[in-house]
């Protein structure tokens, strides 16, 4: 069985004159990144491999999560930044056998579109919430019966859960 963890970057700031790729996390984003990392650890959702968009806000999300999750192999992949769903699926299908649990940290609308493409069934409440909003620091946990990532295809996954900062006790999702 394979498990995909799709974590949208935590809330970013919008400083004047800063390119999108260089936007840093906001204070609430830093707090949410730490909260989601503790959730991953506490729920035994520690990945074998992490693929991170090179955008500053995704890198900072991982930098805050990594000390909590421990020594996990992580790689930046420029194809994740501003990626359409077809490119994200290609990145996913190229993952090798070293990872049965993969964490991808990236952006919307790509992650929302990828989750919708891959999920056939599962947590109905999570699917409904995800279809309404895939907030910053939102985490989709998708399981696949396939043996290799290359075999993962449209509607082949099951949504095991969808966690957000709000569902974990924060006052609201961003």
N, C-alpha and C positions, 0 to 999 in steps of 0.2 A: 504494500500500500504506500502511496505517496501522499504527502500533505503539503499544501501551499498556504503560506501566510502572506496575505496582501495587506501591508501596512501603508496607509497614506501618510505622508509626512505630517508632522505636527504643525500647529498654527504658525504661520510666518508673519513677520512684520512687513510693512510696505514703506520703507524709507524712501524719501524723495531722491530722485536721481540714481537709484540703484537698479541695475538690470535685473530682470526676473530671475535669472540663474543665480544671482548673488544675494537674493533676499535671505536674511537670517531668521531664525526662529524668534517669535515673540516670547515674552515671559510666560504667558499661558501655554504656549507651545512647548517650552522647555519642561514645564511641569507635567504636561500631558505625555510627553515622550518618556519621562521617567515612570509615570503611572502605568503606561502600556508595557514598558519593559518589565516592571514588577509583575504585571499580569501574565505576561508570557512565561516568566520564570515560575511563578506560583502555580500556573496551570500546566506545567510540564510541556510547554510549547517552544522549547529551545531548539532553534534550527541547526542543521548541519552546515548550511551555507547561507550567506546573505548577499543579495545583489542589490546595490544601492545606486540610484540616480546620482550623477555628479553635482546636481544643484546643491547649493549651500544648505538649504533647509532640510534636505534629505540626509546629507552627510552629518549635519548637526543632530538630527533625530537619531541616527545610528550611533554617533559618538556618545550620546547620553545613555543609550540602551546597552551598548557593548559592555561596560563594566559590570552591569547587573547580570547579563546573560553569560559572561565568561568568555573563554577563548574559543571564539567561533570564526571560521574562515569567512572573510568578507571581501567583496570585490566591487569596485565601481564599474558600472556599465553605462556608457553614454547613450546607448540606444533606449534607455528607459525614460530619459528626460523628454517631455512633450511627445511621448510615443502614442501613436494610434494603436488600437487593439491588435491588429495583425502583427505589428512589430513586437508587441509585448508577448504574444503567443509564440513567436519565433524565438525570442530570448528564453522563454520558459522551456520550450522543446529542445533547446540546445544544452540544457543542464545535464551533466553526466551522472553516472551511478554513485558518485561520492555523496550525494545528497538525497535522502528520502524525505527530509523536511526542509523546505526552502522558504526563506523569508525574502520577499521583495519589498523594498521601500521606494515608493515613487509618488505619482501624481494622479489627479483627476483631470479630465474625465477618463483617462486611459484605464485606471484601476477599476473604476465602476463598470466600464464597458467590458473589461476582461472578466470580471466576476460574473456579469450577466451572461457572457458568452459561454463560460465554463460550467456554470451551475445548472444541473438538471432538477435537483430536488434537495430536500434537507430541511433545515430549520426555517419553518414558514414565517415565524415572527421576524427572524433575522433577514429573510429575503424581502419582506415587506418594508422593514426599516431601511434596508440598503437601497431599495428602489426609490424611496422618498428622499434619502440624503446619504451620501457616503462622506461623512465629515472628516476634517483633518484628524489625524491619529486614529481613524477608523481601521479596524482589523477584521478581515474576512479570513476564516479558517475553512479551507476547502480540501476535502479528502477525495482521492482518486483510487480506483481499484487497479489501475494499470501498474506495470512493473517498471516502466521507464518513462521519463518525461517526454520523450519523442512520441509516445503513444497517446499522450493527453490531447484531447480534441474537444470540439464544441459539444456542450451538454454532457460531458463525461464525469463531472464532479458532483459532489454532495456538500452543501453548505453545512458544516458541523456547528458553526456559530458565527455571529457577527457582534463584536464588542466595540464599544466606543467609550470615550471618556465619560459621557453622560450615563451610559449603562453601568459604568463602574462607580458612579456616585458623584461625578462632577455636576454642577448645576445646569450646564448646557453644552451642546456640541457646537463646534465652529465649522 
